[in-house]
Amino acid sequence: MSSRKYRILISGGGTGGHIFPALSIANALRRRVNAEILFVGAENRMEMERVPAAGYPIKGLPVAGFNRKNLFKNFSVLLKLWKSIRMARAIVDDFRPDIAIGVGGYCSGPTLKAAQRRKVPTLIQEQNSFPGVTNKLLARRARKICVAYEGLDRFFPADKIILTGNPIRKDLLESRTTPEDARKSFGLDPRLTTVLIIGGSLGALTMNESIERGLRRLTERGVQVIWQTGKSFAERAKAAAKGMKGVVVAPFITDMAAAYAAATIVASRAGAGSISELELLGKTAVLVPSPNVAEDHQTKNAMALSSRGAAELVRDADAREQLVDTLLALAADPAKCDAMSREIRAMALPESDERIVDEVLSIIHNENT
């Protein structure tokens, strides 16, 4: 480990899909160099709890997303953005980072823009196959852009792009739990096909309603279900599962390593982080992209896999009619599941956090030579 102390600013959050990669990068930096790391997040978002819990300081900005349905409500959003820009400049001036890293989320824009104005080198970690407006605007002055999908030279300068993949939680990769033991830990039959339903930490209404309608059909066909519902749907899901054998309902699953290990098939939203986990774990997957995201990027993420036979794609609008049928068809076709598992694993990019840190340190060293 170098004796020099690096000052590193990391900005991003809003969802677990942004927070987990940010923390993975921070942890990899700490393993390799003597680093003082400061996070910048959005006030009242989950990073304000998750980042300190992981042992890192964080400063919050009042920034919020634009309301695309009611433009008149954006006056307050613009005021928050103006205030966030001023606060971001003060944070950069006070912390004096060697580099600023943006992983996505509302706060990345003001923070990286402030760093660029102060001639601080910046690195963007673009997680999706279709980048958002903010990263497109920041890309021109970024030193490097670390991506998880090929073909992003349509949006970014080709000479700045580095294919690194998306970092995921280390505990998922380090788990040695067998499928049988994992199913036992959930109180399930270790021999039966098991479907894991994950709509994200907040749940996904369409997916939840689809499983609610088809739950009995799944269990009658000998398929077990581990169902992460999100807080708002938990009671409704428990009522739907009442009296059924082979169904586990939880608002939030804390041991995701065990849940993935137990799963024969995973039904998931198509956020970049979730897809990276599915790739690295080689899980047979049915992706139901959320329609409530910028530029419909989850559909584009899912199509990058489904076009290669690495996952099944069920559109949100079709999920209530098609999701359970798709799960049952896969459960009855182990050969297809095996083929999909091999294909999705072939798309994985391991050690993404280390690859990104390589680029971070290269930028800092080049800046000081």
N, C-alpha and C positions, 0 to 999 in steps of 0.2 A: 504493500500500500504506500502510495506517495505521501511524503511529509507535508506537501503543500495542501492548504485548505481551500477547496473550491466552494464558491458561493453560487447556488443553483436555484433558480426560480421555476416552479412548476405550476401551471395554471390549467384548470379544467374541472369539470364535474357536472352535477345535475342528475346523473344516473350512475348506477353501478358500472355500466359499460364504459364510462369515462374514468371513474374513480379507481377501479381495480388496475387498469393499465398504468395510471399515474403512480400509484403506490408501488407497483412492480418495478417501474423505472427507478423510483427513489430508492427502493431496497437494493437494487442491483448497483446503483451508484455508491451506496454506503458500503457494500461489500468490497468494492474495488478501490475507492479513493476516500480520502479524508474530506467529507463534504458537509457543508452547512446548507440545509435545504429548507426553503420556505415555499409553502403552497399559497395560491390565491384561488378562492372559490367564489361562488355566488351565495349571498346571504340567504338564510332559510332553506338551503338545499342540503341534501344528505352529506355532502363532503364536509360540512361544518362540524359534523359529529364523527364521521368515519376517519377522517385524516388525523385529528388529535388522538383518536383511539388507537391509531397505528403508530403513534409516537412522533408526529411531525406538527410543527406550528402552522397555522393557516390564518390568513386575513381574508375577510369577506367583502365583496363588492355588492352594491344594491341592484346590479344589472338584472334585467329580466328579458324574456323573449317577446317579440312583436306579436300582437294579436291580429292574425290574418282575417278573422271573421268580422271584427268590429274595429275599423281603423280609427274611430274617434277615441278609443281607449288607449291609443298609443302615445298620447301627449305625456302621460305619466311615465311611460316606458322611455321616452326620449329624455325626460328629466333625469331618470335613473341612469341612463347611459352617459349623459353629460357628467353627472356626479362620479360615476364609475371611472371614466377616463381621467378625471382629476385625481382621484384616489390612487389609480394605477400608476400614474406618473410619480406620485409621492412615494409609493412603495418601491418603485424602481430606483428613485433617487436615494432613498434611505438604505436600501439593502445592497445596492451596487453589485448586481449579479454578474458572474462571468458569462452566463448564458441563461436564456429564458426558453422554457419548453412548453408548448401548448398541446394539450391532448383533446381539445374539443369541449364544448359547453359554452354557455353565455359569457363567462368571465374571460375566456381565452382571447377574445377580440381586443378588449381594452388593454389587457395586460401585455400581450405581445406587441400591440401597436405602440404602447408607451415605451417598451424596451427598444423597439426599432428606432423610434425617434431619438433615443439616447445613445444610439450606435451600439447597443448591446446585441450580440449575435443571437439569433433565434432558430429554433428547430421545431418543426410541426410534426406531430404524430397523427396522421390521418388514418382513422380506423375503418372507414367505409369504402365501398367500391364506387360511390358517387359523393364527392366532397360537398360540404356546405358552402354557402356564400362567404362566410367569414374566412375560412381557410384559403379560398381562392384569392381573396383580397390580400391576405397576409403572405401568400406564397412568393410574391414578386421579390420581397426583401428578406425572405427566410434563407438561411444558409443551406439547410437540408430539409427534405420532406420524407419522413419514414412512412411507408405505406404497407398495406396488407394484401393488395390486389394488383395484378398486372393491368396495364392499359391506362393508368392515370396520367400518362403524358398528354392525354386529351385536355386535361385541366391544369396541369402544373408544368413548369419548365423541366424538360427531360433530364437535364444535367444535374438537377437537384434531387431527383427521386432515388431513394434507396429502398429496395424491397426487404423489409424486416419482419413482417407479420405483426400481429397484435399480442402484447404480453398478456398472460393469464395468471391466475392465482397458483402459486407453486404447490400448494397442498393438493390440488387436483392431480397434478402429475406425479407427486411423490407417494400417493396412496397405493398400497399393495393389497387392498381389500378385494377378495374374490366376489364375483356376482352372487354366489350362494350365501356367503357370510353377510354381504351387504343387504340382501333381501331379508335374511333372518333378523338383522338389526332393526328393520322396519316392521317386524312381526309378520312377514309374508312367507309364503311357501317358496323355499329356495329353488324349486325345480321349474316353476311356471314362468312363462313369458311375462315381462313386466314393462309397462309403459310409464315414463316420467313426463309429466305435464308441467312446463315452466313458462309462465307468461311474463317473467320478469319479477323483480322484488315487489312491485306494486300490483301484480296480477294483470290479466288481460280479459276484459269482459266477454269478447266474442269467443275466445278459446274456452273460458270457463262455462259459458252457456252451451257451447258445443259438447263439452264433456258431460255437463249436467244432463243433457238430453239423451246422450248415448251411453251413459255409465253402465246401465243394466245390460245393454247389448255386449259391452266389453267383458263384463264379469261372467255372463252366461256362456261366452266363448272361451272361458278359461284364461283370460288376460287380466293380470293384476295391474293396479293403478296407484302410482305415487303422484299426488296432485297438489302442487303448490298453487294456492288460490289468490294470494294477496289478501290483505286485511279486510277489504270491503266485501269480499265474496265468501269469506270463510264460513260464516254461519249457514248461508244458503247451501254451500257445498256439503257441509256436515249433514244437513237435513236430507240432501239428495242421496248421500251415501249410507244413511241410517239403515242398519240391518244387513248391509251387504258385506260379504266376506271378500278379502283381498283388495281392499281399498284403504289407502292412507291419505288423509286430508290434513294439510298444514298451511297456515297463512304464509309462513316463510320457512324454508328449509335451511337450517344452520350448517349441517354437514353435507355440503353439495358433493364432496368426493364420494361419500357413501351412496348418495342418490344416483349419481352418474354410474357408479359401479353396478348398482342394482338393475339399471335400465337396460332392456333389450333394445328399446326404441325410445327416442326422445322427441316430444312435440314441443316446439319452442318458437318464440318470436325470432326475428332475424337480425337482431342487433349485432354489431361487429364483434363484441366481446363474446357473446354466446356462440357465434359461429366459430370463432377461434378455439373456444373450448371444445366444441364438438369435433372440429378437425383434429386437434392434437390428441383427443381421446379416441378417435375413430368410431364415433357413435352413429348408428343408423338414425337418421333425423327426418322429421316432417316439419317444415318451416312454414309459419303463418305470419307473414310480414305485417307489422303494425301500419295502418294507413295514416296514423296521426304523427308523422315525422316529416321533417323538412325534405323537400325534393323526392319524397317517396323512396328514400335511400334503402330502406329495409327490403323492399321488393327487388331492387337492383342487387343487393347483397345475396338474396336468396337465389336469384336467377343465375348468378355466377357459379353456384353449386349445382342447381337443378339442370342446367344446360350440359353439365358433365356427368350426370347420373349419380352425383354425390349426395343428393338429398331430394326429397319430394317437396314440391311447392303447392300449398293450398292457400289461395287468396282469402283475405279476411272476410270478404263479402260472401264467399262460398263455404266458409268453415262450418257453419251450423249444419249444412247438408253433407259435406264431404270429409271433414276431419276424422270422424270416427270410422267411416268406411275405409279411408286410407290407412288408418292404424290397423284395422282388422285385416286388410289385404296384406300388409307387411307381416303381421304376426303369423299369417298362414303361409308365408313364403320365406323360409330361412335362407334359401340360396340368394334371393334378391337382397335380403338384409346384409348378408356377408359381402356381396359385391359392392353395395353402397358404402359399407364400412371401409372397405379397402380404398375406394375412390375418394372418400372424404379425408381419410388419413393421408393420402398422397398429396393433398392440397395444403397440408399443415406446414407451417414455418416455425420450427422449434427454436428455443433460446432467443426469442424476440427481444426480451429485455436487455440481454447482453449485446445484441447487435445494435440496439438503439444507443446504449451507453458507449459503445465503440465510436459511434458518430458524434455523440456529445463531446467526448474527450478529444476527438480529432479536431473538432471545431475550436475548442478552447486552446489546444496546443498551437494550432495554426494562427490563432489570434495573437498569441504571445511570442511568436518567432519572427 
